[in-house]
Amino acid sequence: MDISNICVIGDDKRMDYAAEELYTLGFDVYREEKYINNRSMIVLAPPADEKMTRRIIPYLEYGQFLYAGAMSNRLKHQCELMQIEYVDYLKIDELTKKNAILTAKGIIKCALSYGAILDSSDNADIIRSEKRCLVAGYGFCGKALAKALTDENINAKVDVLVRRKELKSEIESNGYGFIDLNNVYSYDLNNISVVFNTIPAMIFDERLLKHFNHDTKFFDIASGDGGIDYSFCNENNIFAKQYLGIPGKEFPVEAGKAIAETIIYDINLR
């Protein structure tokens, strides 16, 4: 790939560290639009929404290469019109996996701050959780969460809630309990202490929420509106919180480096 420099654009702490990482790898890196030319590789902070699209369009030229996260349709269309090759780096599995690990780390940290996972003990070195955790969904984030919850520092009992029955053997081979979403009401949900939802659909509606203990805490990392009926939770004093964008908010250094490493990984495949 013939590029003269890399211009990392966006007021996002992650991008400071992404730029720093790209610089240490030997690239000429700039953080201002004025350095963009027709041989620049442009890296945009996520999300590359309408505001970012308006900001960057005046600097786009034929021959450039663009990396962005959560690209607007308008930006994609503009790149196609100008024959600018582009990649939505948030859709690259390498970054998705790294972000999932950071997300799991962050949401578990939040849950710990509310006393949702670990049992109290006078000796922090021998704390072991006797609490039962439910992870809804078994994509990248679900897998990272289940693994992190069962590591030696937490050792929680984990059940995984999924719709696809073909995942049962994989889930159980990793030591987790399997709960079939299609037949969820046949399972005992009353002794679950904490729920982590990764499914971006209304899974935990009023009917399902009534099958949990009133003290169960719900942590939602699903995108959009999440997967929990927050109105019902608020009306019934059920603990339920949604956390979005954890990697960027809680781990900007690691998240920024992950973006840079993913871009280099993708470049090397070309």
C-alpha positions in Angstrom: 0.0 0.0 0.0 1.6 3.3 -1.2 0.8 5.9 1.5 2.6 9.1 2.4 1.3 9.4 5.9 -1.5 8.4 8.3 -3.9 11.1 9.5 -5.8 10.0 12.6 -8.8 12.2 13.0 -11.3 12.5 15.8 -11.6 13.9 19.3 -11.5 10.6 21.1 -8.9 9.6 23.7 -8.5 6.2 22.0 -7.2 7.9 18.9 -4.4 9.5 20.7 -3.1 6.1 21.7 -3.9 4.6 18.2 -1.8 7.4 16.7 1.0 6.9 19.1 1.1 3.1 18.4 1.1 3.7 14.6 4.0 6.2 15.1 6.0 3.7 17.0 5.6 1.3 14.1 7.4 3.7 11.8 4.6 5.6 10.1 4.4 9.4 9.7 1.3 10.2 11.8 -0.6 13.4 12.1 -3.7 14.4 14.1 -5.0 17.2 12.0 -6.9 17.4 8.7 -4.5 19.9 7.1 -1.9 17.1 6.6 -4.3 15.0 4.5 -3.2 14.5 0.8 -4.1 12.2 -2.0 -1.8 9.5 -0.7 -2.9 9.6 2.9 -4.4 6.8 4.9 -7.2 8.4 7.0 -8.2 6.8 10.3 -11.4 8.1 11.8 -12.5 7.8 15.4 -15.7 5.8 16.0 -18.4 6.4 15.3 -18.0 7.8 11.8 -21.4 9.4 12.0 -23.0 12.3 10.1 -21.0 14.8 12.1 -17.7 13.1 11.3 -18.8 12.6 7.7 -19.4 16.4 7.3 -16.0 17.0 8.8 -14.0 14.7 6.6 -15.7 14.9 3.2 -13.8 18.2 2.2 -10.5 16.3 2.5 -11.4 13.2 0.6 -9.6 12.6 -2.7 -9.2 9.8 -5.2 -6.4 7.4 -4.2 -6.7 7.6 -0.5 -7.4 4.7 1.9 -9.8 5.1 4.8 -10.3 3.2 8.0 -13.3 4.1 10.2 -15.6 2.6 12.7 -19.4 2.5 12.5 -19.4 4.3 9.2 -22.4 6.4 8.1 -24.1 5.3 4.8 -23.3 8.8 3.4 -19.6 8.3 4.1 -19.6 4.9 2.5 -21.4 6.3 -0.6 -19.0 9.2 -0.9 -16.0 6.8 -0.7 -17.5 4.7 -3.4 -18.1 7.7 -5.7 -14.5 8.8 -5.3 -13.1 5.3 -5.6 -11.6 5.5 -2.1 -11.0 2.1 -0.6 -12.5 1.9 2.9 -12.7 -0.5 5.8 -15.0 -0.4 8.8 -12.5 -1.6 11.4 -15.1 -2.3 14.0 -16.3 -5.2 11.8 -12.9 -6.9 11.7 -13.0 -10.0 13.9 -9.5 -9.3 15.4 -10.7 -6.0 16.9 -14.1 -7.4 17.8 -12.4 -10.1 19.9 -10.1 -7.6 21.7 -13.0 -5.2 22.4 -15.0 -8.1 23.7 -12.3 -8.9 26.2 -12.1 -5.2 27.3 -15.9 -5.0 27.5 -16.0 -8.1 29.7 -13.3 -6.8 32.0 -15.1 -3.4 32.3 -18.6 -4.7 33.0 -17.3 -7.2 35.5 -15.6 -4.3 37.2 -18.9 -2.4 37.3 -20.7 -5.5 38.7 -18.0 -5.9 41.4 -18.5 -2.2 42.4 -22.1 -3.1 43.2 -21.3 -6.2 45.0 -23.0 -8.3 42.4 -20.6 -11.1 42.0 -18.2 -11.8 44.8 -19.3 -12.8 48.2 -17.9 -10.8 51.1 -14.9 -12.1 53.0 -12.3 -10.9 55.4 -9.6 -12.5 53.3 -9.6 -11.0 49.8 -7.0 -13.5 48.6 -9.4 -16.4 49.1 -12.7 -14.9 47.8 -14.6 -17.3 45.7 -18.0 -16.6 44.3 -20.9 -18.8 45.2 -23.2 -16.6 43.1 -24.8 -17.8 39.9 -24.4 -15.6 36.9 -26.4 -15.7 33.6 -24.8 -14.6 30.4 -27.4 -13.9 27.7 -25.8 -14.5 24.2 -22.7 -16.4 23.1 -21.1 -14.2 20.5 -17.7 -12.5 21.1 -18.8 -10.6 24.2 -20.8 -13.5 25.6 -17.8 -15.9 25.3 -15.4 -13.3 26.8 -17.8 -12.7 29.7 -18.4 -16.3 30.5 -14.6 -17.0 30.4 -13.8 -14.0 32.6 -16.5 -14.9 35.1 -15.1 -18.4 35.6 -11.4 -17.5 35.9 -9.6 -18.2 39.1 -10.1 -14.8 40.6 -13.9 -14.9 40.5 -14.8 -18.6 39.8 -18.5 -17.8 39.4 -21.0 -20.4 38.4 -22.1 -19.4 34.9 -25.1 -20.3 32.8 -25.4 -19.2 29.1 -28.8 -18.3 27.6 -29.0 -18.8 23.9 -31.6 -19.6 21.2 -29.4 -21.9 19.1 -29.5 -25.5 20.5 -26.4 -26.4 18.4 -24.3 -24.4 20.8 -25.2 -26.6 23.7 -22.2 -29.0 23.4 -19.7 -26.1 23.0 -21.2 -24.3 26.0 -21.2 -27.3 28.3 -17.7 -28.4 27.2 -16.4 -25.1 28.6 -18.0 -25.8 31.9 -21.1 -23.5 31.7 -24.7 -24.4 32.1 -26.9 -24.3 29.1 -30.3 -22.6 29.0 -32.4 -22.8 25.9 -34.1 -19.4 25.2 -36.8 -21.2 23.3 -37.7 -23.1 26.5 -36.5 -20.6 29.1 -39.5 -20.9 31.4 -38.7 -24.5 32.2 -35.5 -23.6 34.0 -35.1 -22.4 37.6 -34.1 -18.7 37.3 -34.9 -17.7 40.8 -31.4 -18.4 42.2 -29.5 -16.3 39.6 -27.7 -13.4 41.3 -26.6 -11.4 38.3 -27.5 -11.3 34.6 -25.2 -10.0 31.8 -27.1 -9.3 28.6 -25.3 -9.1 25.3 -28.3 -9.7 23.0 -29.6 -6.5 21.2 -33.2 -7.5 21.4 -36.0 -7.3 24.0 -35.2 -10.6 25.7 -35.8 -9.7 29.3 -39.4 -8.4 29.1 -41.9 -8.2 31.9 -42.9 -11.8 31.7 -39.3 -13.1 31.9 -38.2 -10.7 34.5 -40.9 -12.0 36.9 -39.2 -15.4 36.9 -36.1 -13.9 38.5 -35.5 -13.1 42.2 -36.3 -9.5 42.9 -32.7 -9.0 44.1 -31.2 -10.1 40.8 -29.0 -7.4 39.2 -29.1 -6.9 35.5 -26.2 -5.4 33.5 -26.8 -4.8 29.8 -24.0 -4.3 27.3 -26.2 -4.8 24.2 -26.2 -2.0 21.6 -29.1 0.3 20.8 -31.9 0.1 23.4 -30.5 -3.0 24.9 -32.5 -6.1 25.8 -34.2 -5.3 29.1 -37.5 -3.7 29.9 -36.2 -0.8 31.8 -39.6 0.7 32.4 -40.8 -2.4 34.2 -37.5 -2.5 36.2 -37.8 1.1 37.3 -41.4 0.6 38.3 -40.6 -2.4 40.4 -37.3 -1.3 41.9 -35.3 -3.9 40.0 -31.6 -3.1 39.5 -30.9 -2.8 35.8 -28.3 -0.7 34.0 -27.0 -0.4 30.5 -23.3 0.2 29.7 -22.2 1.1 26.2 -18.8 1.9 24.7 -16.9 0.3 27.6 -13.5 -0.1 25.8 -13.3 3.6 24.9 -14.6 4.9 28.2 -12.8 2.5 30.6 -9.7 1.4 28.7 -8.7 4.1 26.1 -5.1 3.1 26.1 -5.8 -0.6 25.4 -8.6 0.2 23.0 -6.6 2.7 21.0 -3.7 0.3 20.7 -6.1 -2.4 19.6 -7.4 -0.2 16.8 -3.9 0.5 15.6 -2.9 -3.2 15.8 -6.0 -4.2 13.9 -5.4 -1.7 11.1 -1.8 -3.0 10.7 -3.1 -6.5 10.8 -5.5 -5.7 8.0 -2.9 -3.8 5.9 -0.6 -6.8 6.1 -3.3 -9.0 4.6 -3.5 -6.9 1.5 
